[in-house]
């Protein structure tokens, strides 16, 4: 009986249109087909085996927990997972991957005998619609197909299969040199069957794809392994047909085990996508930047005044939130949510992130796009009228709107970068008028968002709370790093928002009572915030302290180099959706900053 593992027990495989999570024991517990945001056919991650899974590994006693792999790694710089088991009867390897799509989406698993003779078992239990629907499973021309409504999933393998307890099994033994492949392919149920797979050819093509992609990376510093793995992860979170980037490939992995802070991250947040774009540009990936800019222009098309904070991966606007009450949740963390009700929140900082991304694309020589410049001007005209309004802020609070300092700072960034665009001669706009607007926003923040007695900026105007997003003030150029108000803010956040093991919380939560975010319960240390702290420490000259914090953060990655959204210091484990773009992006940025400063050991 398999029980979902700890979040860090999972590996990511994907084809840049969807992704699967594979546990250490060889169980695929999460897979949505055909897109990231489609219904899951394996939802055991958020429930039990009854909600769908695919286990492939050494045979074990009925009712026992399947054995975990003794070793697992990605093959070189790729998204090809290799897991090895040492058993009393020998050693076996399973290679899992999803080839970049050319036709039907596929998940391919190849079993290889290394030594001895190892009894193996494949147990495939498909449950459509997030574990709710048992499909009709039958044979068609020797192939196993599962059908329910609009979906069909086809299983192809040379191994003998049989059905039992609404599950498709295969029992076989591998000896040295044996290679037995299993492939599932999704196809719309009204269409003809997908083509027969070519597992070995697909493996070779997938390895070649990733090898060629990684060659474009321009970073060759001391943290290259961590940076490249993070870049591969970000690429895996990119929806290739449109250029949209999901925040994570999962929904409802909890920010607090057993709690209610469970959200669907399978959408494109403008903020997350913009900072992802920045990291890709800084490491040589201009094609991804161009594709994202095109996605942005299509998503926002003609309506920048109603800019949403997030969209579907093809630019969809309606992301209605619902709860799946038949799923008990990851480690009983309910509710399980799909869709995201925060889509229509007002978050003024998004205008700054988008403008900063467009500015960086322009500065790094991305081919000029006149509509991108026009969009930037439209965004500023909107901000000109609305920057001084309260909003829900970067953390999407579900409590009352406030005048969040970070939102105002990012409004300043949006105006500042647009002024630079006009000054470069690549756009026309009311330069003096917007210079005055930039000064007005700056003055407002410094007067109303700064606590003189404590020498720190605060979360919102008139509040005493701190907020880790204030760490971005020097990084965005709002104030220089040596400004006493910046240093005071950094030190205040270190004092008041640090966990016992030295990581940074987003903002104070007040335990059982709803805090500033309008939610009950607590959460882990938000990993992006800890990377921001390392950045700031380097910027103010405390480079040794910055390096130590950064390397401590690297140690939180799982054995495959992956990070969730948060770290639970009490339970010493990763929490939140996984893997999380908003954790891997600042990892890359901090590595670049520390490398540039020479702040690394050896």
LUMKOLGU-784509 format. One record per residue (C-alpha): residue number from 1; residue in one letter; x, y, z. Coordinates in steps of 0.5 Angstrom, whole numbers, plus 500, padded with zeros to 3 digits. Each point is the difference from the previous one (the first is absolute). Example, Ala and Ser with C-alpha at 12.3 -4.5 7.8 and 13.67 -1.06 7.14 Angstrom:
BEGIN
(r 1, "A", (525, 491, 516))
(r 2, "S", (502, 507, 498))
END
This chain:
BEGIN
(r 1, "X", (500, 500, 500))
(r 2, "X", (503, 506, 498))
(r 3, "X", (499, 507, 504))
(r 4, "X", (502, 506, 496))
(r 5, "X", (507, 503, 502))
(r 6, "X", (503, 506, 503))
(r 7, "X", (500, 505, 495))
(r 8, "X", (507, 500, 499))
(r 9, "X", (500, 493, 499))
(r 10, "X", (497, 501, 493))
(r 11, "X", (504, 501, 493))
(r 12, "X", (497, 504, 494))
(r 13, "X", (500, 498, 493))
(r 14, "X", (496, 504, 495))
(r 15, "X", (499, 502, 492))
(r 16, "X", (499, 507, 501))
(r 17, "X", (493, 499, 499))
(r 18, "X", (498, 496, 507))
(r 19, "X", (504, 497, 505))
(r 20, "X", (500, 494, 505))
(r 21, "X", (503, 499, 507))
(r 22, "X", (504, 493, 501))
(r 23, "X", (501, 498, 507))
(r 24, "X", (506, 496, 503))
(r 25, "X", (496, 494, 500))
(r 26, "X", (499, 500, 492))
(r 27, "X", (493, 503, 501))
(r 28, "X", (497, 505, 495))
(r 29, "X", (495, 504, 505))
(r 30, "X", (499, 506, 496))
(r 31, "X", (498, 501, 492))
(r 32, "X", (495, 504, 497))
(r 33, "X", (499, 499, 492))
(r 34, "X", (501, 503, 495))
(r 35, "X", (502, 507, 504))
(r 36, "X", (502, 502, 506))
(r 37, "X", (493, 502, 502))
(r 38, "X", (496, 494, 498))
(r 39, "X", (497, 496, 504))
(r 40, "X", (505, 495, 504))
(r 41, "X", (500, 492, 498))
(r 42, "X", (504, 499, 505))
(r 43, "X", (498, 504, 507))
(r 44, "X", (503, 495, 505))
(r 45, "X", (504, 506, 502))
(r 46, "X", (494, 503, 503))
(r 47, "X", (496, 494, 502))
(r 48, "X", (502, 493, 500))
(r 49, "X", (501, 494, 496))
(r 50, "X", (493, 500, 498))
(r 51, "X", (501, 507, 496))
(r 52, "X", (505, 497, 495))
(r 53, "X", (507, 498, 500))
(r 54, "X", (505, 497, 496))
(r 55, "X", (505, 496, 504))
(r 56, "X", (506, 496, 496))
(r 57, "X", (505, 497, 504))
(r 58, "X", (503, 494, 504))
(r 59, "X", (494, 495, 502))
(r 60, "X", (499, 500, 507))
(r 61, "X", (495, 497, 505))
(r 62, "X", (493, 501, 500))
(r 63, "X", (498, 506, 504))
(r 64, "X", (507, 502, 502))
(r 65, "X", (503, 507, 498))
(r 66, "X", (503, 499, 493))
(r 67, "X", (508, 501, 501))
(r 68, "X", (503, 506, 499))
(r 69, "X", (506, 501, 494))
(r 70, "X", (507, 500, 503))
(r 71, "X", (502, 505, 495))
(r 72, "X", (497, 505, 495))
(r 73, "X", (503, 505, 496))
(r 74, "X", (498, 504, 494))
(r 75, "X", (504, 498, 494))
(r 76, "X", (505, 505, 499))
(r 77, "X", (497, 507, 499))
(r 78, "X", (493, 497, 498))
(r 79, "X", (493, 499, 502))
(r 80, "X", (501, 492, 500))
(r 81, "X", (500, 497, 506))
(r 82, "X", (504, 494, 502))
(r 83, "X", (498, 496, 506))
(r 84, "X", (503, 494, 503))
(r 85, "X", (498, 494, 505))
(r 86, "X", (505, 495, 503))
(r 87, "X", (496, 494, 502))
(r 88, "X", (502, 493, 503))
(r 89, "X", (499, 498, 493))
(r 90, "X", (504, 505, 496))
(r 91, "X", (500, 507, 498))
(r 92, "X", (495, 503, 495))
(r 93, "X", (500, 507, 497))
(r 94, "X", (493, 504, 498))
(r 95, "X", (501, 506, 495))
(r 96, "X", (494, 505, 500))
(r 97, "X", (499, 506, 495))
(r 98, "X", (495, 503, 496))
(r 99, "X", (503, 502, 493))
(r 100, "X", (499, 507, 497))
(r 101, "X", (493, 499, 497))
(r 102, "X", (500, 499, 492))
(r 103, "X", (492, 497, 500))
(r 104, "X", (497, 496, 506))
(r 105, "X", (503, 502, 507))
(r 106, "X", (504, 494, 503))
(r 107, "X", (503, 498, 506))
(r 108, "X", (505, 494, 499))
(r 109, "X", (503, 495, 505))
(r 110, "X", (505, 496, 498))
(r 111, "X", (502, 494, 505))
(r 112, "X", (508, 498, 499))
(r 113, "X", (503, 494, 504))
(r 114, "X", (507, 501, 503))
(r 115, "X", (502, 494, 504))
(r 116, "X", (496, 494, 502))
(r 117, "X", (493, 498, 498))
(r 118, "X", (495, 505, 503))
(r 119, "X", (492, 499, 501))
(r 120, "X", (497, 506, 498))
(r 121, "X", (493, 503, 500))
(r 122, "X", (496, 505, 496))
(r 123, "X", (493, 502, 503))
(r 124, "X", (497, 506, 496))
(r 125, "X", (493, 502, 503))
(r 126, "X", (497, 506, 496))
(r 127, "X", (495, 504, 503))
(r 128, "X", (498, 506, 496))
(r 129, "X", (497, 507, 502))
(r 130, "X", (505, 500, 506))
(r 131, "X", (498, 493, 503))
(r 132, "X", (493, 501, 499))
(r 133, "X", (498, 496, 494))
(r 134, "X", (502, 492, 499))
(r 135, "X", (501, 500, 492))
(r 136, "X", (498, 494, 496))
(r 137, "X", (506, 496, 499))
(r 138, "X", (501, 495, 494))
(r 139, "X", (504, 497, 494))
(r 140, "X", (501, 503, 493))
(r 141, "X", (504, 496, 495))
(r 142, "X", (504, 498, 506))
(r 143, "X", (501, 507, 503))
(r 144, "X", (497, 501, 507))
(r 145, "X", (496, 507, 500))
(r 146, "X", (496, 503, 505))
(r 147, "X", (494, 505, 498))
(r 148, "X", (496, 505, 504))
(r 149, "X", (496, 506, 497))
(r 150, "X", (505, 504, 495))
(r 151, "X", (506, 496, 503))
(r 152, "X", (504, 494, 498))
(r 153, "X", (506, 497, 502))
(r 154, "X", (504, 494, 497))
(r 155, "X", (505, 496, 503))
(r 156, "X", (505, 496, 495))
(r 157, "X", (505, 495, 503))
(r 158, "X", (503, 494, 498))
(r 159, "X", (499, 497, 507))
(r 160, "X", (493, 496, 501))
(r 161, "X", (495, 504, 504))
(r 162, "X", (494, 498, 503))
(r 163, "X", (494, 503, 504))
(r 164, "X", (498, 499, 507))
(r 165, "X", (497, 505, 505))
(r 166, "X", (499, 505, 495))
(r 167, "X", (507, 500, 499))
(r 168, "X", (505, 498, 494))
(r 169, "X", (506, 496, 503))
(r 170, "X", (506, 497, 496))
(r 171, "X", (504, 495, 504))
(r 172, "X", (507, 498, 497))
(r 173, "X", (507, 499, 501))
(r 174, "X", (507, 504, 498))
(r 175, "X", (507, 497, 499))
(r 176, "X", (506, 504, 498))
(r 177, "X", (499, 503, 493))
(r 178, "X", (492, 500, 500))
(r 179, "X", (497, 506, 498))
(r 180, "X", (492, 500, 501))
(r 181, "X", (496, 507, 498))
(r 182, "X", (493, 502, 502))
(r 183, "X", (497, 506, 497))
(r 184, "X", (494, 504, 501))
(r 185, "X", (497, 505, 495))
(r 186, "X", (494, 504, 501))
(r 187, "X", (495, 501, 494))
(r 188, "X", (494, 504, 499))
(r 189, "X", (495, 494, 501))
(r 190, "X", (496, 502, 493))
(r 191, "X", (507, 499, 496))
(r 192, "X", (503, 495, 497))
(r 193, "X", (505, 496, 505))
(r 194, "X", (507, 503, 501))
(r 195, "X", (506, 498, 496))
(r 196, "X", (504, 494, 503))
(r 197, "X", (506, 503, 504))
(r 198, "X", (507, 499, 499))
(r 199, "X", (503, 500, 507))
(r 200, "X", (507, 499, 498))
(r 201, "X", (500, 505, 495))
(r 202, "X", (496, 505, 504))
(r 203, "X", (505, 499, 506))
(r 204, "X", (506, 502, 495))
(r 205, "X", (496, 506, 497))
(r 206, "X", (498, 503, 507))
(r 207, "X", (507, 499, 503))
(r 208, "X", (503, 504, 493))
(r 209, "X", (494, 505, 501))
(r 210, "X", (503, 502, 508))
(r 211, "X", (507, 499, 498))
(r 212, "X", (499, 506, 494))
(r 213, "X", (496, 504, 505))
(r 214, "X", (505, 500, 505))
(r 215, "X", (505, 502, 496))
(r 216, "X", (497, 507, 499))
(r 217, "X", (501, 502, 508))
(r 218, "X", (505, 505, 500))
(r 219, "X", (502, 499, 508))
(r 220, "X", (506, 496, 501))
(r 221, "X", (501, 502, 508))
(r 222, "X", (501, 496, 506))
(r 223, "X", (493, 499, 501))
(r 224, "X", (499, 497, 493))
(r 225, "X", (497, 493, 502))
(r 226, "X", (494, 504, 504))
(r 227, "X", (499, 505, 495))
(r 228, "X", (499, 495, 494))
(r 229, "X", (496, 496, 504))
(r 230, "X", (495, 506, 501))
(r 231, "X", (500, 502, 493))
(r 232, "X", (498, 493, 498))
(r 233, "X", (495, 501, 505))
(r 234, "X", (497, 506, 497))
(r 235, "X", (501, 498, 493))
(r 236, "X", (495, 494, 502))
(r 237, "X", (495, 505, 503))
(r 238, "X", (500, 503, 494))
(r 239, "X", (493, 499, 495))
(r 240, "X", (504, 499, 494))
(r 241, "X", (494, 501, 495))
(r 242, "X", (499, 507, 503))
(r 243, "X", (506, 502, 504))
(r 244, "X", (496, 501, 506))
(r 245, "X", (503, 498, 507))
(r 246, "X", (497, 496, 505))
(r 247, "X", (502, 502, 508))
(r 248, "X", (500, 493, 501))
(r 249, "X", (497, 493, 497))
(r 250, "X", (496, 498, 506))
(r 251, "X", (494, 503, 504))
(r 252, "X", (498, 500, 508))
(r 253, "X", (507, 497, 502))
(r 254, "X", (499, 504, 507))
(r 255, "X", (504, 506, 503))
(r 256, "X", (499, 497, 507))
(r 257, "X", (499, 492, 501))
(r 258, "X", (493, 499, 502))
(r 259, "X", (498, 507, 498))
(r 260, "X", (495, 504, 495))
(r 261, "X", (506, 504, 496))
(r 262, "X", (499, 496, 494))
(r 263, "X", (500, 503, 493))
(r 264, "X", (500, 498, 493))
(r 265, "X", (507, 502, 497))
(r 266, "X", (499, 498, 493))
(r 267, "X", (499, 506, 497))
(r 268, "X", (504, 506, 497))
(r 269, "X", (501, 506, 506))
(r 270, "X", (503, 506, 496))
(r 271, "X", (504, 501, 506))
(r 272, "X", (503, 493, 500))
(r 273, "X", (501, 500, 493))
(r 274, "X", (503, 506, 499))
(r 275, "X", (505, 499, 505))
(r 276, "X", (501, 493, 497))
(r 277, "X", (501, 504, 493))
(r 278, "X", (506, 504, 504))
(r 279, "X", (504, 494, 502))
(r 280, "X", (499, 497, 493))
(r 281, "X", (503, 506, 497))
(r 282, "X", (505, 501, 505))
(r 283, "X", (503, 493, 498))
(r 284, "X", (499, 500, 492))
(r 285, "X", (493, 498, 499))
(r 286, "X", (497, 505, 495))
(r 287, "X", (496, 495, 496))
(r 288, "X", (496, 499, 507))
(r 289, "X", (499, 507, 501))
(r 290, "X", (498, 502, 493))
(r 291, "X", (494, 495, 501))
(r 292, "X", (498, 502, 507))
(r 293, "X", (500, 507, 497))
(r 294, "X", (495, 498, 495))
(r 295, "X", (496, 496, 505))
(r 296, "X", (499, 506, 504))
(r 297, "X", (498, 505, 494))
(r 298, "X", (495, 495, 498))
(r 299, "X", (497, 499, 507))
(r 300, "X", (500, 507, 502))
(r 301, "X", (498, 502, 493))
(r 302, "X", (496, 506, 499))
(r 303, "X", (498, 501, 507))
(r 304, "X", (506, 502, 505))
(r 305, "X", (495, 504, 504))
(r 306, "X", (497, 493, 503))
(r 307, "X", (507, 496, 500))
(r 308, "X", (499, 494, 504))
(r 309, "X", (506, 498, 505))
(r 310, "X", (499, 493, 497))
(r 311, "X", (498, 496, 494))
(r 312, "X", (499, 493, 497))
(r 313, "X", (506, 497, 496))
(r 314, "X", (497, 502, 494))
(r 315, "X", (497, 507, 502))
(r 316, "X", (494, 498, 503))
(r 317, "X", (497, 505, 505))
(r 318, "X", (494, 496, 504))
(r 319, "X", (504, 496, 505))
(r 320, "X", (494, 498, 504))
(r 321, "X", (502, 497, 507))
(r 322, "X", (496, 494, 502))
(r 323, "X", (501, 495, 506))
(r 324, "X", (501, 492, 498))
(r 325, "X", (497, 497, 507))
(r 326, "X", (501, 493, 498))
(r 327, "X", (507, 501, 500))
(r 328, "X", (503, 500, 508))
(r 329, "X", (506, 504, 498))
(r 330, "X", (507, 499, 501))
(r 331, "X", (501, 497, 507))
(r 332, "X", (493, 502, 501))
(r 333, "X", (501, 508, 498))
(r 334, "X", (493, 502, 498))
(r 335, "X", (497, 503, 496))
(r 336, "X", (503, 498, 493))
(r 337, "X", (499, 505, 496))
(r 338, "X", (500, 501, 492))
(r 339, "X", (500, 507, 497))
(r 340, "X", (502, 506, 503))
(r 341, "X", (495, 505, 503))
(r 342, "X", (506, 505, 501))
(r 343, "X", (500, 501, 492))
(r 344, "X", (496, 507, 500))
(r 345, "X", (504, 503, 506))
(r 346, "X", (503, 507, 500))
(r 347, "X", (507, 499, 501))
(r 348, "X", (504, 506, 497))
(r 349, "X", (507, 497, 501))
(r 350, "X", (498, 496, 494))
(r 351, "X", (501, 506, 495))
(r 352, "X", (507, 501, 503))
(r 353, "X", (502, 493, 499))
(r 354, "X", (497, 500, 493))
(r 355, "X", (504, 507, 498))
(r 356, "X", (506, 497, 503))
(r 357, "X", (500, 494, 496))
(r 358, "X", (499, 504, 493))
(r 359, "X", (505, 505, 502))
(r 360, "X", (505, 494, 501))
(r 361, "X", (498, 497, 494))
(r 362, "X", (501, 506, 496))
(r 363, "X", (507, 502, 504))
(r 364, "X", (503, 493, 498))
(r 365, "X", (498, 501, 493))
(r 366, "X", (494, 496, 499))
(r 367, "X", (497, 502, 493))
(r 368, "X", (496, 506, 501))
(r 369, "X", (492, 499, 500))
(r 370, "X", (496, 507, 499))
(r 371, "X", (494, 497, 503))
(r 372, "X", (504, 498, 506))
(r 373, "X", (502, 507, 501))
(r 374, "X", (493, 503, 499))
(r 375, "X", (498, 495, 505))
(r 376, "X", (505, 503, 505))
(r 377, "X", (497, 507, 499))
(r 378, "X", (493, 497, 501))
(r 379, "X", (502, 497, 507))
(r 380, "X", (503, 507, 502))
(r 381, "X", (494, 504, 498))
(r 382, "X", (496, 495, 504))
(r 383, "X", (505, 500, 506))
(r 384, "X", (500, 508, 500))
(r 385, "X", (492, 500, 502))
(r 386, "X", (501, 494, 505))
(r 387, "X", (507, 499, 503))
(r 388, "X", (497, 504, 506))
(r 389, "X", (494, 495, 502))
(r 390, "X", (501, 494, 505))
(r 391, "X", (500, 493, 497))
(r 392, "X", (501, 492, 502))
(r 393, "X", (508, 501, 499))
(r 394, "X", (505, 495, 498))
(r 395, "X", (498, 494, 504))
(r 396, "X", (492, 500, 498))
(r 397, "X", (497, 502, 507))
(r 398, "X", (493, 498, 501))
(r 399, "X", (499, 505, 505))
(r 400, "X", (499, 507, 499))
(r 401, "X", (504, 504, 495))
(r 402, "X", (505, 504, 502))
(r 403, "X", (506, 505, 498))
(r 404, "X", (505, 495, 499))
(r 405, "X", (507, 503, 500))
(r 406, "X", (503, 495, 495))
(r 407, "X", (494, 502, 495))
(r 408, "X", (502, 507, 500))
(r 409, "X", (507, 499, 499))
(r 410, "X", (498, 495, 494))
(r 411, "X", (496, 506, 497))
(r 412, "X", (506, 504, 501))
(r 413, "X", (504, 495, 496))
(r 414, "X", (495, 500, 495))
(r 415, "X", (500, 507, 499))
(r 416, "X", (508, 501, 500))
(r 417, "X", (501, 494, 495))
(r 418, "X", (495, 503, 495))
(r 419, "X", (504, 507, 501))
(r 420, "X", (506, 496, 498))
(r 421, "X", (497, 498, 494))
(r 422, "X", (497, 507, 498))
(r 423, "X", (507, 502, 501))
(r 424, "X", (503, 495, 496))
(r 425, "X", (496, 503, 494))
(r 426, "X", (496, 493, 499))
(r 427, "X", (494, 503, 502))
(r 428, "X", (496, 507, 501))
(r 429, "X", (497, 502, 506))
(r 430, "X", (499, 506, 505))
(r 431, "X", (507, 500, 503))
(r 432, "X", (499, 505, 505))
(r 433, "X", (494, 498, 502))
(r 434, "X", (502, 493, 502))
(r 435, "X", (506, 503, 503))
(r 436, "X", (496, 504, 505))
(r 437, "X", (496, 494, 501))
(r 438, "X", (506, 495, 501))
(r 439, "X", (502, 506, 506))
(r 440, "X", (493, 500, 503))
(r 441, "X", (500, 492, 501))
(r 442, "X", (507, 500, 503))
(r 443, "X", (498, 506, 504))
(r 444, "X", (493, 497, 503))
(r 445, "X", (504, 493, 501))
(r 446, "X", (505, 503, 504))
(r 447, "X", (496, 504, 504))
(r 448, "X", (494, 496, 501))
(r 449, "X", (503, 493, 500))
(r 450, "X", (506, 501, 504))
(r 451, "X", (500, 499, 508))
(r 452, "X", (506, 505, 502))
(r 453, "X", (500, 498, 508))
(r 454, "X", (502, 493, 497))
(r 455, "X", (504, 502, 494))
(r 456, "X", (496, 495, 496))
(r 457, "X", (495, 500, 494))
(r 458, "X", (493, 497, 502))
(r 459, "X", (495, 495, 496))
(r 460, "X", (495, 505, 499))
(r 461, "X", (499, 507, 502))
(r 462, "X", (499, 502, 507))
(r 463, "X", (501, 492, 502))
(r 464, "X", (506, 498, 505))
(r 465, "X", (500, 493, 496))
(r 466, "X", (506, 498, 496))
(r 467, "X", (500, 497, 493))
(r 468, "X", (506, 496, 497))
(r 469, "X", (498, 503, 493))
(r 470, "X", (503, 507, 503))
(r 471, "X", (507, 496, 498))
(r 472, "X", (499, 502, 493))
(r 473, "X", (500, 507, 501))
(r 474, "X", (508, 500, 499))
(r 475, "X", (499, 495, 494))
(r 476, "X", (495, 504, 496))
(r 477, "X", (505, 506, 501))
(r 478, "X", (494, 504, 504))
(r 479, "X", (506, 502, 505))
(r 480, "X", (507, 498, 500))
(r 481, "X", (503, 495, 504))
(r 482, "X", (504, 504, 505))
(r 483, "X", (494, 504, 502))
(r 484, "X", (499, 500, 507))
(r 485, "X", (492, 498, 499))
(r 486, "X", (502, 494, 496))
(r 487, "X", (505, 498, 505))
(r 488, "X", (495, 501, 506))
(r 489, "X", (495, 496, 496))
(r 490, "X", (504, 494, 499))
(r 491, "X", (502, 500, 507))
(r 492, "X", (493, 500, 502))
(r 493, "X", (498, 495, 496))
(r 494, "X", (506, 495, 502))
(r 495, "X", (497, 502, 507))
(r 496, "X", (493, 499, 500))
(r 497, "X", (498, 496, 494))
(r 498, "X", (506, 494, 501))
(r 499, "X", (498, 493, 502))
(r 500, "X", (505, 497, 505))
(r 501, "X", (504, 497, 494))
(r 502, "X", (501, 506, 497))
(r 503, "X", (495, 500, 494))
(r 504, "X", (495, 506, 499))
(r 505, "X", (493, 500, 500))
(r 506, "X", (495, 504, 496))
(r 507, "X", (497, 504, 505))
(r 508, "X", (497, 499, 507))
(r 509, "X", (495, 495, 501))
(r 510, "X", (496, 500, 506))
(r 511, "X", (499, 492, 501))
(r 512, "X", (493, 498, 501))
(r 513, "X", (497, 507, 499))
(r 514, "X", (500, 503, 493))
(r 515, "X", (505, 504, 499))
(r 516, "X", (502, 506, 495))
(r 517, "X", (498, 495, 494))
(r 518, "X", (493, 498, 503))
(r 519, "X", (502, 493, 500))
(r 520, "X", (500, 495, 506))
(r 521, "X", (507, 496, 502))
(r 522, "X", (507, 501, 499))
(r 523, "X", (505, 499, 494))
(r 524, "X", (507, 498, 499))
(r 525, "X", (506, 505, 498))
(r 526, "X", (499, 502, 493))
(r 527, "X", (506, 498, 496))
(r 528, "X", (500, 506, 495))
(r 529, "X", (500, 505, 506))
(r 530, "X", (506, 496, 503))
(r 531, "X", (504, 501, 493))
(r 532, "X", (498, 507, 500))
(r 533, "X", (503, 501, 507))
(r 534, "X", (507, 497, 497))
(r 535, "X", (500, 505, 495))
(r 536, "X", (499, 506, 504))
(r 537, "X", (505, 497, 505))
(r 538, "X", (505, 500, 494))
(r 539, "X", (498, 507, 498))
(r 540, "X", (501, 503, 506))
(r 541, "X", (507, 497, 501))
(r 542, "X", (499, 494, 504))
(r 543, "X", (502, 495, 495))
(r 544, "X", (502, 494, 504))
(r 545, "X", (494, 500, 504))
(r 546, "X", (496, 500, 493))
(r 547, "X", (504, 495, 498))
(r 548, "X", (499, 495, 506))
(r 549, "X", (492, 502, 500))
(r 550, "X", (500, 498, 492))
(r 551, "X", (504, 494, 501))
(r 552, "X", (495, 498, 506))
(r 553, "X", (494, 501, 495))
(r 554, "X", (503, 495, 495))
(r 555, "X", (501, 495, 505))
(r 556, "X", (492, 500, 501))
(r 557, "X", (499, 498, 493))
(r 558, "X", (499, 492, 499))
(r 559, "X", (504, 495, 497))
(r 560, "X", (499, 502, 493))
(r 561, "X", (501, 508, 501))
(r 562, "X", (492, 502, 501))
(r 563, "X", (497, 505, 505))
(r 564, "X", (492, 501, 502))
(r 565, "X", (498, 506, 501))
(r 566, "X", (501, 500, 508))
(r 567, "X", (504, 497, 505))
(r 568, "X", (497, 498, 507))
(r 569, "X", (505, 501, 505))
(r 570, "X", (497, 496, 505))
(r 571, "X", (499, 494, 496))
(r 572, "X", (506, 501, 496))
(r 573, "X", (497, 498, 494))
(r 574, "X", (498, 504, 493))
(r 575, "X", (492, 502, 500))
(r 576, "X", (496, 504, 495))
(r 577, "X", (499, 498, 492))
(r 578, "X", (506, 497, 497))
(r 579, "X", (505, 501, 496))
(r 580, "X", (499, 508, 501))
(r 581, "X", (502, 505, 495))
(r 582, "X", (500, 505, 505))
(r 583, "X", (505, 496, 504))
(r 584, "X", (505, 498, 494))
(r 585, "X", (500, 507, 497))
(r 586, "X", (503, 504, 506))
(r 587, "X", (505, 494, 501))
(r 588, "X", (503, 502, 493))
(r 589, "X", (500, 507, 501))
(r 590, "X", (504, 499, 507))
(r 591, "X", (505, 496, 497))
(r 592, "X", (501, 505, 494))
(r 593, "X", (501, 505, 505))
(r 594, "X", (504, 496, 505))
(r 595, "X", (505, 498, 494))
(r 596, "X", (500, 507, 498))
(r 597, "X", (502, 502, 507))
(r 598, "X", (505, 495, 501))
(r 599, "X", (497, 498, 506))
(r 600, "X", (501, 492, 500))
(r 601, "X", (504, 495, 503))
(r 602, "X", (506, 497, 496))
END
